[in-house]
Amino acid sequence: MRFWLGGYTARSGGNATGIGVLDAGAADDILAGGQLRFVGDAVGADGSPSWVAQHPEHDVVYAAIEDAGTVRAYRRTGERTLEPFGGPVEAGEAVCHVAVAPDGGSLVASCWGDGRVVRMRLDAAGRPSAPAIGAAGSDPYGPDAEPGDFGGAIDLSARVDPHRGADLSAGVDLGRGVDLAAAARALRAAAGDEYGHLVPEYDAEPADPEPDAESAEAASRVSRAHQAVFLPGGLIATTDMGWDLVRFWRADGSGLREVQQVVLPRGSGPRHTVWHPSGHLYVVTELSREVFALAPDPSGRWRVVAGSTLGAGTLDGDTAAELAASRDGHFLYAGVRGSNTIAIVRVKGAGDAFAPVALVDSGVDWPRHHVIDRDTLLVAGQRSDEVASLTLDLRTGVPGRVRHRVQTPSPTCLLRARS
């Protein structure tokens, strides 16, 4: 089985020199469990093709050239070779992801540096052009945010405690006409001079708060788009790590129209998503190392319906990376950088519940990306300059030890090549 490899070049502090080629066993093997072999570059690149995606019909590969802020198309010219197909198309600062529409008519680029979500048309041959920038969002936790600013997208009834799975609004009385100031005055009057001072003065003017780390953090929050995924029915979901958002869009002419946003817990950092056959969208959060399930209600409004940590054993300072599902959808696999592990989470119920299973050694340093092919987990170790393959136990879902590994320069993305 053959894979295209995205990577970081010297311009991003890495060792790659273009889009690489990896063979897992023979090129025509239907499984990826064989010996790994790095073949070299399919095409050279001045910048860093940190993410690669493929046209659904044509032999065209798209790369997010992260350091250049552009998207480039490459046409396949042989079993292991590509060539530039048209020129670079501007996307935005630190473009880090490209997703291609199932009909092959457009792609969406996500930009970590400036938060842009950019839709590009693809012509009949697959060349990108006409970048259209989606409307900028706003920080739901920012100093200027007001309740209701987000078109009903913030729904407290949908907030789920990721540790207990409890509905956080279940025991909270929100706005039932209770006047705390009046109640406090009545209690002070009843208590008299001797004890009235013990009742909090809810009607007192609040003191000006002192500057603290939280307010400084709020001022420094910026939008950081990280991934897009095309969902059934023409919907597009994108993540914003900086503002803890999952945004939903529809194509609007040549551009994008936002239809909803779902707010995740502050500081969680939603990074990547995976669509599940149950109809749920699963989101891994880079900073809080959690996984959330989003689903539409009967009216079509999306909300958080479940959440879980990635399990005991992750460390402070660890960051989650890629999220992938097993072929049968029973397990999720999240890469954890720092402790360099893979977290396995079982999908339960109707896809709306999680149970952490295990945390295992990834076999590489800085597991930036991974893919699953039946009983094999391939992991790209960005900092150890290697790709490793681990065998999956299909019954328990737990990966075993490294079976094969190969040196590859600064790999950041694995994409199965069309045979």
Secondary structure, DSSP 4 states (H G I P E B T S, - for coil): -EEEEEE-BGGGT--B-EEEEEEESSTT-SSS-S-EEEEEEEEE-SS-EEEEEE-SSSSEEEEEETTTTEEEEEEE-SSS-EEE-S--EE--TTEEEEEE-TTSSEEEEEETTT--EEEEEE-TT--EEEEEEPPP---TTSTT--TTTTTT---GGG-B-TTT--BTTTT---SSS--HHHHHHHHHHHHHHHHGGGS--TTSPPPPPPP-HHHHHHHH----EEEEEE-GGGEEEEEETTTTEEEEEEEETTEEEEEEEEEPPTT--EEEEEE-TTS-EEEEETTTTEEEEEEE-TTS-EEEEEEEES-TT--TT-EEEEEEE-TTSSEEEEEEETTTEEEEEEEETTTTEEEEEEEEE-SSSSEEEEEEETTEEEEEETTTTEEEEEEE-TTT--EEEEEEEEE-SSEEEEEEPP-
